[in-house]
Amino acid sequence: MQAISVKVENTLRRLSDEGICTPFELERTRRYCEKLRAGKKAEMISDMARKLDVLGDPDRLVLVMLMRRRELCVCEMTHASGLTQSMASYQLGMLEKAGIVRRRKSGKWAFYSLADIQFLDSILNEMDGSAAAQRA
């Protein structure tokens, strides 16, 4: 532990000596990080990290983007995405467990829609914007 502490101390001294940041800025940043890791903010960060981890799979991200416009049944998503029914159901289950989508059953059919639109809007808007910029 002492070696890590010395290494961190040397890094901080170097940052200060090179004028990258002042000791005051470093301390302010450290206090802000402590606030982020405490209480409600820690829960929010943990929840967001879990959701981002689930969205890290390309198949799941495609399914989320398909549901952006409306609720879809699994059969529509398998047709559009090229995934098998079992793979689409597995991926949708992961998204549901993370709280990203919600499922509605109607007889034998399962319909999925986005559950946390605010969380996803900024991410998906950025992706749509990047795709539009690449096409131009």
N, C-alpha and C positions, 0 to 999 in steps of 0.2 A: 504493500500500500504506500509506503514511504517513497518508493521509486516513482510511482505514478504522480504523487504529490510534487516531487521535485521536477519531474518532466513538465507538469502543468505549470508550475511556478516559472520555469525557464521559458516556456512558450508565452506566457502572459508578459514576462519581462521583455521578451523580444518584440512582441506586438506593440508594447508601450514605447520601447526604444526606437522602433522604426516609424513611429507616429501613426500607426494604423488605428489605434484606439487608445484612449486614456484609461488610467486605472478607475476613474469615476464611471466611464462608460461600461467597462467590464463588470464592475460591481452592480450597476443598474441592470445590466443584461442578466446577470446571475440571479438577482432578486426576482426579476420578471419570470425567469425560468422556474424558480421555486414556486411562484404563484400558479403557473401553468400546471405544475405537477401536484397541486394540492386541491382537495375538495371536488366541487362540481366540474371545474375545468378539466381535472384529470379524468373524470368519467367521460366527458365530452370528447377529449382527445383520444381516449381508448376506444370509444365507439367509432369515431371517425377513422382511426387507424384500421380497425377491423373491417369497416366497410370498404376502405380503399384497398385493403388486402384482397378482399373478395372480388373487387372490380379489376384486379390485376390480371385476370384470366381473359384472353381475347374472346372466347366463346361467350362468357357471361356478359362481357361488355357489349357484344353484338346484340344479345337478347335484350339487354336494358335499352339500347338504342331503338330496337324494334318497338318496344312498349312505350316509347316516349310519346307517341301520338294518340294511342288508345289502348284499351284492354285487349289482349289477344289470347286465343286458346293455344294450347300446346301444339296442336296440329298446324296452325298457321305459322308458328315460330319454327317448327321443324322444316316445313316447306321453304320458308324464306331463308333460313340460315344454313340448310343442308345438314344439320345435325340429325342424328337418329333420335327417335322418340325417347329412348332410355337416356341418352346423353343429355338431351334438352331437359328432361325431367330432373335429372341429377343436378344440372347447373342451376335450374330454377329453384330447386330445393336449397341449394347453397345461398342463393340470393334471398330467398324467403327467410332463412335462418338468420341472416345478417340484418334483416329488417329493411332491405332495399325494395323488395316487391311484396305484394300480398296476393293471396290465392283465393279465388271464389269458385266453389263447386256448383255445378248445375247438372244434376243427373250424373252421367258418366264423364262429363266434360269438366276440365279444369281451366279456368281463365285467370290470367295474371295481369296485374297492373302495377305501376310504380307506387310505392308506399311513401317514399321520402323524396318528393320532387324538389324541394328547396336545396337539399344536399347535392342532388344530381345536376340541377340546372346549370350551375357554373361550369362543372366539368364537361357536360355534354355540349353546352354552348361553345366552349373552347374547342372541342373536337370538331363541331360543325364548322366553326370559323376557320380552323386549320385546313379542313378538307376543302372548303370553298376557295381558300387562298391557293392551295396546291393546284386546283383545277384552272385557276385564272392564268 
